[in-house]
Amino acid sequence: MTVVATNSYLAGLLAGRQPAAASPVAWFNDLRAHAVDRVGAASVPTTRDEDWRFTDISPLTKISFQPARAAVALKAAAIERFVLPEAGARLTFVDGVYAPELSFNNAGIEVSNLAAGLAKHGDLIQRHLARHAVFDDNAFAALNTAFLNDGALIVVPRDVVVTAPVHLLFIAAEPLAASYPRCLVVAEPGSGVTVLEDFVSLQDAAYFTNAVTEIAIADDASVNHVRVQREGAQAFHIGNCAVSLARASRYQSVSVAFGARISRYNLNVAQAGEGAECAIDGLALIGQTQLADTHTCIDHAHPHGVSRQQHKCIVDGAAHAVFNGKIMVRQGAQLTNSSQSSRNLLLSAKARVDTKPQLEIFADDVKCAHGATVGQLDADEVFYLKSRGLSDAAARNLLTYAFGAEIIDRIPIDSLKHELEQTVLAQTSRPS
């Protein structure tokens, strides 16, 4: 694929952008205009780019997608199966357009559409929006910012801890639609919140989701972030998430990828204060000809940082999973304690995994470890279960389910955990 072709494709996506109503906030207009300029100078990444060498997204460029002009009118019954009973608030977006009639907020904090939140939190939003997920060298983040209007805004005030999760529901309803979900979470000092990003579909045709999330966690604050990607089988999903951790703050993340024909998730965590902690868990469960790519970077820039990461892939059929996890320990980030594990299970002869854990350490007093495994089910474990009376198929199903359920079990929302465990069980079970 030539650079000209990929530039033309981005230009085609941008051509579907309706002139946004001028915001009374000048910097917001300038931000969108700058993003439009960056899209014009960018190109779609190809396998010639090092960060994309295992992930061919050329099928995306063969389909013409257009942004939704207005939200599809959905009845509450249409989203009933996605409702989270524990949620203290829900923001619903249909093809990227805010749907207030399907949203509510009983959380006691700011949970609102980004466009509406500008009037109340303009200065706060300006300090964080597009400051963490920079887009100068990221074509898809720039494209998302060029379309910036609706989005999820969550602001947790100082010393407020919200126990009920905030549910951000992004629904794909129209075929061939391009949507640009945006989320900004600001946790002020001493606060705490659980946020679920949930990407779902009501149809099976091709569509394109291009999401960007920014999470700013202040001193001694905590954010529990759950991200579930269960898009349609023909969908294309590209997500970028950037997290900034201040002194003694905490970030816990569980990301799950079940859907989409091709999906890519970039997670960048910057430990920008001393004593910050993060725990990152991920699961990709794919089959047929799906491709799921996860790229993460944990940047330790200050002393006493702690990070733990475990990523798992279960790959069946002729599917292809990619994991690239980078841990950076900068000079001066002494007494960092970091561990990373990539474990991958192949269920068929044609299944493929490319995994690349990385450590870059420029400090001399640290404790860091990483490792990766790729293989099939352990024959001794299968034999042990069969010796206890299970059939070969039942033994393999149980072991495969347990492999994935370990990650699901770390989700702190009971109803969602149960639902996803049933999905893992259904997708990993083979007939006896």
Secondary structure, DSSP 8 states (H G I E B T S, - for coil): --HHHHHHHHHHHHHT-------S-HHHHHHHHHHHHHHHH-----TTSGGGTT---GGGGGS--EE-SS-----GGGGGGG--TT-SEEEEEETTEE-GGG-EE-SSSEEEEHHHHHHHHHHHHHHHTTTSS--TT-HHHHHHHHT-SS-EEEEE-TT-B--S-EEEEEEE-STTEEE--EEEEEE-TT-EEEEEEEEEES--S--EEEEEEEEEE-TT-EEEEEEEE---TT-EEEEEEEEEE-TT-EEEEEEEE---SEEEEEEEEEE-STT-EEEEEEEEEE-TT-EEEEEEEEEE-STT-EEEEEEEEEE-TT-EEEEEEEEEE-TT-TT-EEEEEEEEEE-STT-EEEEEEEEEE--SS-EEEEEEEEE---HHHHHHHHHTT--HHHHHHHHHHHHHHHHHTT-S-HHHHHHHHHHHHHHH----
